[in-house]
Amino acid sequence: METTRHHIEPAAGRLGVLTVGLGAVASTVAAGVELVRRGLAEPVGSLTQLGTIRVAAGPASLIRDVVPLAGVDQLVFGAWDPVPDTAYEAALRCGVLDRLAHIEPIAGELKEIEPMPAAFDRSYVRRLDGPNVKPETGRRDLAEAIRKDIRDFRAAHSCDRMVVICCASTETFLEPGPAHQDLDALEAAIDADDASVPPSMLYAYAALKEGVPFINGAPNLTIDVPAMAELAHAAGVPIAGKDFKSGQTLVKTVLAPMLKARMLGLQGWYSTNILGNRDGEVLDDPGSFRTKEKTKLGVLEHMLQPGLYPQLYGDVQHKVRINYYPPRGDSKESWDNIDIVGWLGYPMQIKVDFLCRDSILAAPLVLDLVLFTDLAQRAGLTGVQEWLSFYFKNPQHAPGAEPEHDLFIQQASLKNTLRWLMGEERRSA
Ligand SMILES: NC(=O)c1ccc[n+]([C@@H]2O[C@H](COP(=O)([O-])OP(=O)(O)OC[C@H]3O[C@@H](n4cnc5c(N)ncnc54)[C@H](O)[C@@H]3O)[C@@H](O)[C@H]2O)c1
C-alpha cells in the first residue's frame, strides 16, 4: 500500500479558467463562483466545496481542508464565444439565474468577462452563428491565435496557472480517423487545414501545447483520441472528458447498478427529454444529436455486462431522445421508462420524471473539475485522469481498459485517488 505523500506544488496564486463557450453552463459557473465567494449563495452540488473524506483513522473532514485545492477566491474567468455577449448578457439571455437575486448583485464582475473571438465553423454546429470569430486563415493560424489568447490572458490577469474547459456547443458527429491516431498525424492535419480537425480540437491542441490542462464537458470527440493523449503526456499535463454527467445519465448510472446488484433483469430503457435552451436547439440538428446520443447510449452496456449475464441483459432495448421545446428553457424534463424483469420472469416498470435545471446541475461539476484538474497538474499527473470519471457520461480511459460508469465506484475511485495523493491508505468508501 502506498503511504508516501505525493509531492504537490502549492495552490498559491491565481488560477485562470478559460471556458470554450460562454453560454448557459459557463455563465452559470462564473456567476456562481462570484456569489459563493461573496457569501451570497451556497455551492450546492460541489464535492470540492461541501464533500468530506476520511483519511487515516481521523474523522470525516472537508475535502478542501485535507487536500491542497485552489480556493474559489483564486479563480479568474475568461472565455471564447462566437456570440459577443459578456457573461452578464449571457446570464440574462440564458434565463438560468434569478436576475435580482443572482445576476444584478455581481453585474460588474460578469460584465468584465468578455468573450475572445472564437475559432468557429458553422459546418460543425449548424444551428448556430455569431460575429465574434477569428478570421478563417486556416487551422494552423487558428491554433496559434488560441495559444496567443491563452498567453495574453495569463499575463493580463497575472495567473500562476491555467485550465481550459470546453463548455461549447455539441459539434456534428465525427468518427476518429487517421489524423487522430498520433501527434505527427494531427500536426500534419492541422497544417493541411484538414476537415477532420474541428474547432474543439484546436482549443485542446492549443491548451496542451501551452502546458495547460484541458477538460471536455461537451460530448465532442476533441481529446478522446490517441493523438491528444500523446500530446498531453508529452506536454506533461492532465486531460479529462467527456460530456458532463449531470442529469438523466446521473440517475441511470445509479439505477442500473441497483438492478444488477439484485440480479433483476432489464428488457428496455426508454429515455426522453424536453429542453428549450440553446443546447437543445443545437441538439435538434441530427449531426449534433448523434454526437450526444453516442455518449448517452454507451452507459448501460458497460454497466450491465450482457456477456456475463445474457439471461438478464442480453436483449435490452435502449433508446434516447432529445426534443427541443422552447417553453422549457434551461428547465429540462427528462423521463425514463424502465421495463425490468423479476422472479420467474414477471415484468415490472420503473418511471422516473426528473424536473431538473440543466446548468444548475452542470455548474458545480465545472468547478470541481477545474479544481481537481489543477490539483492533478500540481501533483505531476499527466494524460487521461480516469479518477475523474465521476463527472462524465462517457469517461475517457486508458487504451484496452473498460470505462467505469457506476457512480459509486467512480466516487470511491475519486476519493481513493485523493487519499493516495495525500499518502494515505486506500479505502472502500
Ligand atoms: N447539464 C448540462 O447543461 C450539460 C450536461 C452535459 C453536457 N453539456 C454540454 O455542455 C455544452 C454547453 O452547454 P450549454 O447549455 O452551456 O450550451 P449553450 O448553447 O448555452 O452554450 C454553448 C456556447 O458555446 C458557444 N460555442 C459554440 N461553438 C463554439 C466555438 N467553436 N468556440 C467557442 N464557443 C463556441 C455557443 O455560442 C454558446 O454560447 C454543450 O456541449 C452541452 O451538450 C451540458
The ligand as an ORCA input file, in Angstrom:
! r2SCAN-3c Opt
* xyz 0 1
  N     -26.380     19.809    -17.880
  C     -25.815     20.446    -18.878
  O     -26.077     21.584    -19.062
  C     -24.836     19.714    -19.741
  C     -24.554     18.374    -19.457
  C     -23.648     17.679    -20.235
  C     -23.021     18.329    -21.282
  N     -23.327     19.623    -21.567
  C     -22.661     20.213    -22.727
  O     -22.045     21.414    -22.343
  C     -22.016     22.260    -23.502
  C     -22.538     23.643    -23.093
  O     -23.905     23.565    -22.728
  P     -24.734     24.917    -22.544
  O     -26.069     24.524    -22.027
  O     -23.936     25.925    -21.838
  O     -24.912     25.354    -24.085
  P     -25.072     26.846    -24.652
  O     -25.597     26.663    -26.054
  O     -25.837     27.708    -23.722
  O     -23.572     27.385    -24.680
  C     -22.626     26.920    -25.588
  C     -21.858     28.123    -26.081
  O     -20.788     27.647    -26.898
  C     -20.605     28.584    -27.915
  N     -19.809     27.984    -28.985
  C     -20.188     27.177    -29.967
  N     -19.144     26.847    -30.754
  C     -18.059     27.452    -30.212
  C     -16.696     27.517    -30.571
  N     -16.231     26.865    -31.641
  N     -15.861     28.243    -29.804
  C     -16.308     28.903    -28.706
  N     -17.603     28.887    -28.327
  C     -18.467     28.169    -29.087
  C     -22.030     28.985    -28.309
  O     -22.069     30.215    -28.989
  C     -22.700     29.054    -26.948
  O     -22.685     30.359    -26.389
  C     -22.835     21.573    -24.588
  O     -21.969     20.870    -25.465
  C     -23.646     20.591    -23.800
  O     -24.043     19.473    -24.580
  C     -24.205     20.334    -20.816
*
